[in-house]
């Protein structure tokens, strides 16, 4: 997987653009595989970002609950 250095929102926007191009069939067959690979990398990036954010939020909530006791 390619190292992606962007925000979740930027990755999601690019992923939506690729999906739109594929749905509208505006992608040349010559670049279709490249776009699908990029989409795969973006999906993995977004999933990882969501999981790490969820873990961070859960950790913060647990700390708040512990300090409230």
PDB file with SEQRES, HELIX, SHEET and CRYST1 records, atoms N, CA, C and O in Angstrom:
SEQRES   1 A   69  UNK UNK UNK UNK UNK UNK UNK UNK UNK UNK UNK UNK UNK          
SEQRES   2 A   69  UNK UNK UNK UNK UNK UNK UNK UNK UNK UNK UNK UNK UNK          
SEQRES   3 A   69  UNK UNK UNK UNK UNK UNK UNK UNK UNK UNK UNK UNK UNK          
SEQRES   4 A   69  UNK UNK UNK UNK UNK UNK UNK UNK UNK UNK UNK UNK UNK          
SEQRES   5 A   69  UNK UNK UNK UNK UNK UNK UNK UNK UNK UNK UNK UNK UNK          
SEQRES   6 A   69  UNK UNK UNK UNK                                              
HELIX    1 AA1 UNK A    8  UNK A   23  1                                  16    
HELIX    2 AA2 UNK A   29  UNK A   68  1                                  40    
CRYST1    1.000    1.000    1.000  90.00  90.00  90.00 P 1           1          
ATOM      1  N   UNK A   1       0.845  -1.193   0.000  1.00  0.00           N  
ATOM      2  CA  UNK A   1       0.000   0.000   0.000  1.00  0.00           C  
ATOM      3  C   UNK A   1       0.882   1.245   0.000  1.00  0.00           C  
ATOM      4  O   UNK A   1       1.900   1.312   0.688  1.00  0.00           O  
ATOM      5  N   UNK A   2       0.474   2.191  -0.764  1.00  0.00           N  
ATOM      6  CA  UNK A   2       1.168   3.480  -0.840  1.00  0.00           C  
ATOM      7  C   UNK A   2       0.941   4.254   0.455  1.00  0.00           C  
ATOM      8  O   UNK A   2      -0.158   4.244   1.008  1.00  0.00           O  
ATOM      9  N   UNK A   3       1.990   4.925   0.935  1.00  0.00           N  
ATOM     10  CA  UNK A   3       1.871   5.769   2.137  1.00  0.00           C  
ATOM     11  C   UNK A   3       1.067   7.011   1.767  1.00  0.00           C  
ATOM     12  O   UNK A   3       1.455   7.770   0.879  1.00  0.00           O  
ATOM     13  N   UNK A   4      -0.047   7.210   2.449  1.00  0.00           N  
ATOM     14  CA  UNK A   4      -0.928   8.341   2.157  1.00  0.00           C  
ATOM     15  C   UNK A   4      -0.759   9.381   3.247  1.00  0.00           C  
ATOM     16  O   UNK A   4      -0.899   9.079   4.432  1.00  0.00           O  
ATOM     17  N   UNK A   5      -0.459  10.603   2.844  1.00  0.00           N  
ATOM     18  CA  UNK A   5      -0.314  11.703   3.798  1.00  0.00           C  
ATOM     19  C   UNK A   5      -1.348  12.770   3.466  1.00  0.00           C  
ATOM     20  O   UNK A   5      -1.068  13.748   2.773  1.00  0.00           O  
ATOM     21  N   UNK A   6      -2.536  12.549   3.977  1.00  0.00           N  
ATOM     22  CA  UNK A   6      -3.623  13.513   3.791  1.00  0.00           C  
ATOM     23  C   UNK A   6      -4.597  13.326   4.934  1.00  0.00           C  
ATOM     24  O   UNK A   6      -4.478  12.391   5.726  1.00  0.00           O  
ATOM     25  N   UNK A   7      -5.547  14.214   5.008  1.00  0.00           N  
ATOM     26  CA  UNK A   7      -6.563  14.079   6.045  1.00  0.00           C  
ATOM     27  C   UNK A   7      -7.601  13.049   5.604  1.00  0.00           C  
ATOM     28  O   UNK A   7      -7.677  12.675   4.433  1.00  0.00           O  
ATOM     29  N   UNK A   8      -8.391  12.607   6.567  1.00  0.00           N  
ATOM     30  CA  UNK A   8      -9.480  11.680   6.262  1.00  0.00           C  
ATOM     31  C   UNK A   8     -10.425  12.313   5.240  1.00  0.00           C  
ATOM     32  O   UNK A   8     -10.854  11.660   4.289  1.00  0.00           O  
ATOM     33  N   UNK A   9     -10.741  13.577   5.445  1.00  0.00           N  
ATOM     34  CA  UNK A   9     -11.676  14.264   4.554  1.00  0.00           C  
ATOM     35  C   UNK A   9     -11.138  14.335   3.127  1.00  0.00           C  
ATOM     36  O   UNK A   9     -11.885  14.139   2.169  1.00  0.00           O  
ATOM     37  N   UNK A  10      -9.852  14.614   2.988  1.00  0.00           N  
ATOM     38  CA  UNK A  10      -9.242  14.669   1.656  1.00  0.00           C  
ATOM     39  C   UNK A  10      -9.281  13.295   0.987  1.00  0.00           C  
ATOM     40  O   UNK A  10      -9.590  13.180  -0.199  1.00  0.00           O  
ATOM     41  N   UNK A  11      -8.967  12.266   1.755  1.00  0.00           N  
ATOM     42  CA  UNK A  11      -8.978  10.903   1.213  1.00  0.00           C  
ATOM     43  C   UNK A  11     -10.392  10.503   0.807  1.00  0.00           C  
ATOM     44  O   UNK A  11     -10.599   9.917  -0.256  1.00  0.00           O  
ATOM     45  N   UNK A  12     -11.359  10.822   1.655  1.00  0.00           N  
ATOM     46  CA  UNK A  12     -12.750  10.485   1.362  1.00  0.00           C  
ATOM     47  C   UNK A  12     -13.234  11.214   0.107  1.00  0.00           C  
ATOM     48  O   UNK A  12     -13.937  10.638  -0.723  1.00  0.00           O  
ATOM     49  N   UNK A  13     -12.852  12.474  -0.020  1.00  0.00           N  
ATOM     50  CA  UNK A  13     -13.253  13.259  -1.193  1.00  0.00           C  
ATOM     51  C   UNK A  13     -12.653  12.660  -2.467  1.00  0.00           C  
ATOM     52  O   UNK A  13     -13.338  12.538  -3.483  1.00  0.00           O  
ATOM     53  N   UNK A  14     -11.374  12.287  -2.409  1.00  0.00           N  
ATOM     54  CA  UNK A  14     -10.739  11.682  -3.586  1.00  0.00           C  
ATOM     55  C   UNK A  14     -11.387  10.341  -3.917  1.00  0.00           C  
ATOM     56  O   UNK A  14     -11.599  10.017  -5.085  1.00  0.00           O  
ATOM     57  N   UNK A  15     -11.696   9.572  -2.890  1.00  0.00           N  
ATOM     58  CA  UNK A  15     -12.352   8.284  -3.094  1.00  0.00           C  
ATOM     59  C   UNK A  15     -13.724   8.468  -3.744  1.00  0.00           C  
ATOM     60  O   UNK A  15     -14.091   7.719  -4.649  1.00  0.00           O  
ATOM     61  N   UNK A  16     -14.468   9.450  -3.286  1.00  0.00           N  
ATOM     62  CA  UNK A  16     -15.779   9.742  -3.873  1.00  0.00           C  
ATOM     63  C   UNK A  16     -15.639  10.164  -5.333  1.00  0.00           C  
ATOM     64  O   UNK A  16     -16.466   9.799  -6.169  1.00  0.00           O  
ATOM     65  N   UNK A  17     -14.598  10.930  -5.638  1.00  0.00           N  
ATOM     66  CA  UNK A  17     -14.354  11.365  -7.014  1.00  0.00           C  
ATOM     67  C   UNK A  17     -14.055  10.166  -7.914  1.00  0.00           C  
ATOM     68  O   UNK A  17     -14.574  10.069  -9.026  1.00  0.00           O  
ATOM     69  N   UNK A  18     -13.222   9.266  -7.427  1.00  0.00           N  
ATOM     70  CA  UNK A  18     -12.893   8.066  -8.207  1.00  0.00           C  
ATOM     71  C   UNK A  18     -14.151   7.233  -8.442  1.00  0.00           C  
ATOM     72  O   UNK A  18     -14.390   6.764  -9.554  1.00  0.00           O  
ATOM     73  N   UNK A  19     -14.953   7.051  -7.396  1.00  0.00           N  
ATOM     74  CA  UNK A  19     -16.194   6.280  -7.521  1.00  0.00           C  
ATOM     75  C   UNK A  19     -17.124   6.919  -8.541  1.00  0.00           C  
ATOM     76  O   UNK A  19     -17.749   6.224  -9.343  1.00  0.00           O  
ATOM     77  N   UNK A  20     -17.213   8.235  -8.510  1.00  0.00           N  
ATOM     78  CA  UNK A  20     -18.063   8.955  -9.456  1.00  0.00           C  
ATOM     79  C   UNK A  20     -17.585   8.756 -10.891  1.00  0.00           C  
ATOM     80  O   UNK A  20     -18.386   8.530 -11.798  1.00  0.00           O  
ATOM     81  N   UNK A  21     -16.274   8.843 -11.083  1.00  0.00           N  
ATOM     82  CA  UNK A  21     -15.711   8.651 -12.424  1.00  0.00           C  
ATOM     83  C   UNK A  21     -15.988   7.240 -12.932  1.00  0.00           C  
ATOM     84  O   UNK A  21     -16.309   7.047 -14.104  1.00  0.00           O  
ATOM     85  N   UNK A  22     -15.863   6.257 -12.044  1.00  0.00           N  
ATOM     86  CA  UNK A  22     -16.117   4.870 -12.448  1.00  0.00           C  
ATOM     87  C   UNK A  22     -17.593   4.681 -12.775  1.00  0.00           C  
ATOM     88  O   UNK A  22     -17.927   4.053 -13.781  1.00  0.00           O  
ATOM     89  N   UNK A  23     -18.479   5.215 -11.939  1.00  0.00           N  
ATOM     90  CA  UNK A  23     -19.920   5.089 -12.172  1.00  0.00           C  
ATOM     91  C   UNK A  23     -20.352   5.761 -13.468  1.00  0.00           C  
ATOM     92  O   UNK A  23     -21.213   5.247 -14.183  1.00  0.00           O  
ATOM     93  N   UNK A  24     -19.757   6.903 -13.768  1.00  0.00           N  
ATOM     94  CA  UNK A  24     -20.103   7.641 -14.990  1.00  0.00           C  
ATOM     95  C   UNK A  24     -19.377   7.103 -16.210  1.00  0.00           C  
ATOM     96  O   UNK A  24     -19.609   7.544 -17.336  1.00  0.00           O  
ATOM     97  N   UNK A  25     -18.485   6.135 -15.964  1.00  0.00           N  
ATOM     98  CA  UNK A  25     -17.687   5.531 -17.029  1.00  0.00           C  
ATOM     99  C   UNK A  25     -16.856   6.569 -17.779  1.00  0.00           C  
ATOM    100  O   UNK A  25     -16.700   6.491 -18.998  1.00  0.00           O  
ATOM    101  N   UNK A  26     -16.322   7.548 -17.033  1.00  0.00           N  
ATOM    102  CA  UNK A  26     -15.486   8.576 -17.655  1.00  0.00           C  
ATOM    103  C   UNK A  26     -14.005   8.249 -17.562  1.00  0.00           C  
ATOM    104  O   UNK A  26     -13.170   9.008 -18.053  1.00  0.00           O  
ATOM    105  N   UNK A  27     -13.670   7.117 -16.931  1.00  0.00           N  
ATOM    106  CA  UNK A  27     -12.267   6.721 -16.799  1.00  0.00           C  
ATOM    107  C   UNK A  27     -11.877   5.882 -18.004  1.00  0.00           C  
ATOM    108  O   UNK A  27     -12.573   4.939 -18.381  1.00  0.00           O  
ATOM    109  N   UNK A  28     -10.772   6.240 -18.585  1.00  0.00           N  
ATOM    110  CA  UNK A  28     -10.227   5.464 -19.691  1.00  0.00           C  
ATOM    111  C   UNK A  28      -9.846   4.080 -19.185  1.00  0.00           C  
ATOM    112  O   UNK A  28      -9.389   3.931 -18.051  1.00  0.00           O  
ATOM    113  N   UNK A  29     -10.031   3.080 -20.015  1.00  0.00           N  
ATOM    114  CA  UNK A  29      -9.667   1.714 -19.648  1.00  0.00           C  
ATOM    115  C   UNK A  29      -8.180   1.619 -19.327  1.00  0.00           C  
ATOM    116  O   UNK A  29      -7.753   0.747 -18.571  1.00  0.00           O  
ATOM    117  N   UNK A  30      -7.395   2.524 -19.911  1.00  0.00           N  
ATOM    118  CA  UNK A  30      -5.951   2.518 -19.694  1.00  0.00           C  
ATOM    119  C   UNK A  30      -5.571   2.925 -18.272  1.00  0.00           C  
ATOM    120  O   UNK A  30      -4.497   2.553 -17.798  1.00  0.00           O  
ATOM    121  N   UNK A  31      -6.413   3.668 -17.592  1.00  0.00           N  
ATOM    122  CA  UNK A  31      -6.096   4.112 -16.227  1.00  0.00           C  
ATOM    123  C   UNK A  31      -7.019   3.501 -15.173  1.00  0.00           C  
ATOM    124  O   UNK A  31      -6.896   3.799 -13.985  1.00  0.00           O  
ATOM    125  N   UNK A  32      -7.938   2.651 -15.612  1.00  0.00           N  
ATOM    126  CA  UNK A  32      -8.897   2.060 -14.679  1.00  0.00           C  
ATOM    127  C   UNK A  32      -8.207   1.287 -13.558  1.00  0.00           C  
ATOM    128  O   UNK A  32      -8.552   1.464 -12.390  1.00  0.00           O  
ATOM    129  N   UNK A  33      -7.249   0.441 -13.888  1.00  0.00           N  
ATOM    130  CA  UNK A  33      -6.559  -0.352 -12.861  1.00  0.00           C  
ATOM    131  C   UNK A  33      -5.824   0.548 -11.875  1.00  0.00           C  
ATOM    132  O   UNK A  33      -5.793   0.263 -10.678  1.00  0.00           O  
ATOM    133  N   UNK A  34      -5.236   1.625 -12.369  1.00  0.00           N  
ATOM    134  CA  UNK A  34      -4.523   2.566 -11.493  1.00  0.00           C  
ATOM    135  C   UNK A  34      -5.507   3.224 -10.526  1.00  0.00           C  
ATOM    136  O   UNK A  34      -5.221   3.356  -9.336  1.00  0.00           O  
ATOM    137  N   UNK A  35      -6.655   3.632 -11.036  1.00  0.00           N  
ATOM    138  CA  UNK A  35      -7.669   4.279 -10.191  1.00  0.00           C  
ATOM    139  C   UNK A  35      -8.234   3.306  -9.153  1.00  0.00           C  
ATOM    140  O   UNK A  35      -8.459   3.681  -8.002  1.00  0.00           O  
ATOM    141  N   UNK A  36      -8.462   2.061  -9.565  1.00  0.00           N  
ATOM    142  CA  UNK A  36      -8.988   1.067  -8.627  1.00  0.00           C  
ATOM    143  C   UNK A  36      -7.966   0.782  -7.533  1.00  0.00           C  
ATOM    144  O   UNK A  36      -8.343   0.632  -6.371  1.00  0.00           O  
ATOM    145  N   UNK A  37      -6.685   0.705  -7.874  1.00  0.00           N  
ATOM    146  CA  UNK A  37      -5.628   0.506  -6.880  1.00  0.00           C  
ATOM    147  C   UNK A  37      -5.589   1.684  -5.920  1.00  0.00           C  
ATOM    148  O   UNK A  37      -5.479   1.494  -4.709  1.00  0.00           O  
ATOM    149  N   UNK A  38      -5.679   2.900  -6.448  1.00  0.00           N  
ATOM    150  CA  UNK A  38      -5.678   4.096  -5.604  1.00  0.00           C  
ATOM    151  C   UNK A  38      -6.888   4.074  -4.668  1.00  0.00           C  
ATOM    152  O   UNK A  38      -6.771   4.391  -3.484  1.00  0.00           O  
ATOM    153  N   UNK A  39      -8.043   3.698  -5.204  1.00  0.00           N  
ATOM    154  CA  UNK A  39      -9.249   3.616  -4.381  1.00  0.00           C  
ATOM    155  C   UNK A  39      -9.059   2.598  -3.257  1.00  0.00           C  
ATOM    156  O   UNK A  39      -9.464   2.842  -2.121  1.00  0.00           O  
ATOM    157  N   UNK A  40      -8.453   1.476  -3.571  1.00  0.00           N  
ATOM    158  CA  UNK A  40      -8.182   0.457  -2.556  1.00  0.00           C  
ATOM    159  C   UNK A  40      -7.281   1.007  -1.454  1.00  0.00           C  
ATOM    160  O   UNK A  40      -7.534   0.780  -0.271  1.00  0.00           O  
ATOM    161  N   UNK A  41      -6.234   1.726  -1.842  1.00  0.00           N  
ATOM    162  CA  UNK A  41      -5.334   2.335  -0.861  1.00  0.00           C  
ATOM    163  C   UNK A  41      -6.067   3.364   0.002  1.00  0.00           C  
ATOM    164  O   UNK A  41      -5.853   3.434   1.213  1.00  0.00           O  
ATOM    165  N   UNK A  42      -6.923   4.155  -0.624  1.00  0.00           N  
ATOM    166  CA  UNK A  42      -7.680   5.171   0.114  1.00  0.00           C  
ATOM    167  C   UNK A  42      -8.663   4.532   1.094  1.00  0.00           C  
ATOM    168  O   UNK A  42      -8.838   5.023   2.209  1.00  0.00           O  
ATOM    169  N   UNK A  43      -9.299   3.448   0.681  1.00  0.00           N  
ATOM    170  CA  UNK A  43     -10.228   2.743   1.567  1.00  0.00           C  
ATOM    171  C   UNK A  43      -9.489   2.216   2.792  1.00  0.00           C  
ATOM    172  O   UNK A  43      -9.959   2.363   3.920  1.00  0.00           O  
ATOM    173  N   UNK A  44      -8.337   1.605   2.564  1.00  0.00           N  
ATOM    174  CA  UNK A  44      -7.534   1.089   3.677  1.00  0.00           C  
ATOM    175  C   UNK A  44      -7.120   2.218   4.609  1.00  0.00           C  
ATOM    176  O   UNK A  44      -7.187   2.077   5.831  1.00  0.00           O  
ATOM    177  N   UNK A  45      -6.691   3.346   4.032  1.00  0.00           N  
ATOM    178  CA  UNK A  45      -6.303   4.510   4.830  1.00  0.00           C  
ATOM    179  C   UNK A  45      -7.475   4.990   5.683  1.00  0.00           C  
ATOM    180  O   UNK A  45      -7.318   5.225   6.881  1.00  0.00           O  
ATOM    181  N   UNK A  46      -8.648   5.135   5.068  1.00  0.00           N  
ATOM    182  CA  UNK A  46      -9.823   5.631   5.792  1.00  0.00           C  
ATOM    183  C   UNK A  46     -10.239   4.662   6.898  1.00  0.00           C  
ATOM    184  O   UNK A  46     -10.582   5.095   7.998  1.00  0.00           O  
ATOM    185  N   UNK A  47     -10.214   3.363   6.622  1.00  0.00           N  
ATOM    186  CA  UNK A  47     -10.568   2.378   7.641  1.00  0.00           C  
ATOM    187  C   UNK A  47      -9.606   2.449   8.824  1.00  0.00           C  
ATOM    188  O   UNK A  47     -10.027   2.409   9.980  1.00  0.00           O  
ATOM    189  N   UNK A  48      -8.323   2.554   8.527  1.00  0.00           N  
ATOM    190  CA  UNK A  48      -7.313   2.642   9.582  1.00  0.00           C  
ATOM    191  C   UNK A  48      -7.504   3.900  10.411  1.00  0.00           C  
ATOM    192  O   UNK A  48      -7.416   3.862  11.639  1.00  0.00           O  
ATOM    193  N   UNK A  49      -7.766   5.014   9.738  1.00  0.00           N  
ATOM    194  CA  UNK A  49      -7.975   6.291  10.425  1.00  0.00           C  
ATOM    195  C   UNK A  49      -9.207   6.223  11.329  1.00  0.00           C  
ATOM    196  O   UNK A  49      -9.175   6.702  12.463  1.00  0.00           O  
ATOM    197  N   UNK A  50     -10.282   5.632  10.830  1.00  0.00           N  
ATOM    198  CA  UNK A  50     -11.500   5.503  11.635  1.00  0.00           C  
ATOM    199  C   UNK A  50     -11.268   4.627  12.864  1.00  0.00           C  
ATOM    200  O   UNK A  50     -11.717   4.962  13.960  1.00  0.00           O  
ATOM    201  N   UNK A  51     -10.568   3.508  12.684  1.00  0.00           N  
ATOM    202  CA  UNK A  51     -10.295   2.609  13.812  1.00  0.00           C  
ATOM    203  C   UNK A  51      -9.413   3.278  14.856  1.00  0.00           C  
ATOM    204  O   UNK A  51      -9.654   3.137  16.055  1.00  0.00           O  
ATOM    205  N   UNK A  52      -8.391   4.008  14.410  1.00  0.00           N  
ATOM    206  CA  UNK A  52      -7.504   4.664  15.378  1.00  0.00           C  
ATOM    207  C   UNK A  52      -8.218   5.804  16.095  1.00  0.00           C  
ATOM    208  O   UNK A  52      -7.985   6.035  17.281  1.00  0.00           O  
ATOM    209  N   UNK A  53      -9.076   6.510  15.387  1.00  0.00           N  
ATOM    210  CA  UNK A  53      -9.848   7.584  16.013  1.00  0.00           C  
ATOM    211  C   UNK A  53     -10.829   7.009  17.028  1.00  0.00           C  
ATOM    212  O   UNK A  53     -10.997   7.564  18.114  1.00  0.00           O  
ATOM    213  N   UNK A  54     -11.473   5.906  16.683  1.00  0.00           N  
ATOM    214  CA  UNK A  54     -12.393   5.254  17.618  1.00  0.00           C  
ATOM    215  C   UNK A  54     -11.656   4.818  18.884  1.00  0.00           C  
ATOM    216  O   UNK A  54     -12.152   5.016  19.993  1.00  0.00           O  
ATOM    217  N   UNK A  55     -10.486   4.231  18.720  1.00  0.00           N  
ATOM    218  CA  UNK A  55      -9.698   3.793  19.876  1.00  0.00           C  
ATOM    219  C   UNK A  55      -9.297   4.979  20.743  1.00  0.00           C  
ATOM    220  O   UNK A  55      -9.342   4.901  21.970  1.00  0.00           O  
ATOM    221  N   UNK A  56      -8.906   6.071  20.104  1.00  0.00           N  
ATOM    222  CA  UNK A  56      -8.508   7.275  20.845  1.00  0.00           C  
ATOM    223  C   UNK A  56      -9.689   7.858  21.622  1.00  0.00           C  
ATOM    224  O   UNK A  56      -9.548   8.235  22.785  1.00  0.00           O  
ATOM    225  N   UNK A  57     -10.846   7.929  20.979  1.00  0.00           N  
ATOM    226  CA  UNK A  57     -12.043   8.458  21.642  1.00  0.00           C  
ATOM    227  C   UNK A  57     -12.437   7.560  22.813  1.00  0.00           C  
ATOM    228  O   UNK A  57     -12.779   8.055  23.888  1.00  0.00           O  
ATOM    229  N   UNK A  58     -12.391   6.246  22.610  1.00  0.00           N  
ATOM    230  CA  UNK A  58     -12.722   5.318  23.699  1.00  0.00           C  
ATOM    231  C   UNK A  58     -11.760   5.470  24.870  1.00  0.00           C  
ATOM    232  O   UNK A  58     -12.170   5.380  26.027  1.00  0.00           O  
ATOM    233  N   UNK A  59     -10.497   5.697  24.578  1.00  0.00           N  
ATOM    234  CA  UNK A  59      -9.497   5.900  25.630  1.00  0.00           C  
ATOM    235  C   UNK A  59      -9.804   7.176  26.419  1.00  0.00           C  
ATOM    236  O   UNK A  59      -9.722   7.187  27.647  1.00  0.00           O  
ATOM    237  N   UNK A  60     -10.151   8.233  25.716  1.00  0.00           N  
ATOM    238  CA  UNK A  60     -10.479   9.504  26.373  1.00  0.00           C  
ATOM    239  C   UNK A  60     -11.717   9.344  27.253  1.00  0.00           C  
ATOM    240  O   UNK A  60     -11.754   9.839  28.379  1.00  0.00           O  
ATOM    241  N   UNK A  61     -12.724   8.654  26.734  1.00  0.00           N  
ATOM    242  CA  UNK A  61     -13.948   8.430  27.511  1.00  0.00           C  
ATOM    243  C   UNK A  61     -13.641   7.626  28.769  1.00  0.00           C  
ATOM    244  O   UNK A  61     -14.142   7.939  29.849  1.00  0.00           O  
ATOM    245  N   UNK A  62     -12.817   6.592  28.628  1.00  0.00           N  
ATOM    246  CA  UNK A  62     -12.445   5.777  29.792  1.00  0.00           C  
ATOM    247  C   UNK A  62     -11.702   6.614  30.824  1.00  0.00           C  
ATOM    248  O   UNK A  62     -11.934   6.463  32.024  1.00  0.00           O  
ATOM    249  N   UNK A  63     -10.815   7.490  30.376  1.00  0.00           N  
ATOM    250  CA  UNK A  63     -10.084   8.366  31.296  1.00  0.00           C  
ATOM    251  C   UNK A  63     -11.040   9.316  32.009  1.00  0.00           C  
ATOM    252  O   UNK A  63     -10.896   9.571  33.204  1.00  0.00           O  
ATOM    253  N   UNK A  64     -12.011   9.836  31.274  1.00  0.00           N  
ATOM    254  CA  UNK A  64     -12.985  10.740  31.876  1.00  0.00           C  
ATOM    255  C   UNK A  64     -13.816  10.007  32.925  1.00  0.00           C  
ATOM    256  O   UNK A  64     -14.087  10.547  33.997  1.00  0.00           O  
ATOM    257  N   UNK A  65     -14.216   8.780  32.612  1.00  0.00           N  
ATOM    258  CA  UNK A  65     -15.007   7.997  33.559  1.00  0.00           C  
ATOM    259  C   UNK A  65     -14.199   7.671  34.809  1.00  0.00           C  
ATOM    260  O   UNK A  65     -14.729   7.701  35.920  1.00  0.00           O  
ATOM    261  N   UNK A  66     -12.921   7.359  34.630  1.00  0.00           N  
ATOM    262  CA  UNK A  66     -12.058   7.044  35.775  1.00  0.00           C  
ATOM    263  C   UNK A  66     -11.819   8.269  36.652  1.00  0.00           C  
ATOM    264  O   UNK A  66     -11.778   8.156  37.877  1.00  0.00           O  
ATOM    265  N   UNK A  67     -11.663   9.421  36.040  1.00  0.00           N  
ATOM    266  CA  UNK A  67     -11.408  10.633  36.830  1.00  0.00           C  
ATOM    267  C   UNK A  67     -12.678  11.134  37.517  1.00  0.00           C  
ATOM    268  O   UNK A  67     -12.600  11.886  38.488  1.00  0.00           O  
ATOM    269  N   UNK A  68     -13.840  10.725  37.022  1.00  0.00           N  
ATOM    270  CA  UNK A  68     -15.101  11.132  37.636  1.00  0.00           C  
ATOM    271  C   UNK A  68     -15.422  10.295  38.868  1.00  0.00           C  
ATOM    272  O   UNK A  68     -16.280  10.666  39.669  1.00  0.00           O  
ATOM    273  N   UNK A  69     -14.744   9.181  39.018  1.00  0.00           N  
ATOM    274  CA  UNK A  69     -15.027   8.288  40.155  1.00  0.00           C  
ATOM    275  C   UNK A  69     -14.259   8.678  41.377  1.00  0.00           C  
ATOM    276  O   UNK A  69     -14.383   8.031  42.417  1.00  0.00           O  
TER     277      UNK A  69                                                      
END                                                                             
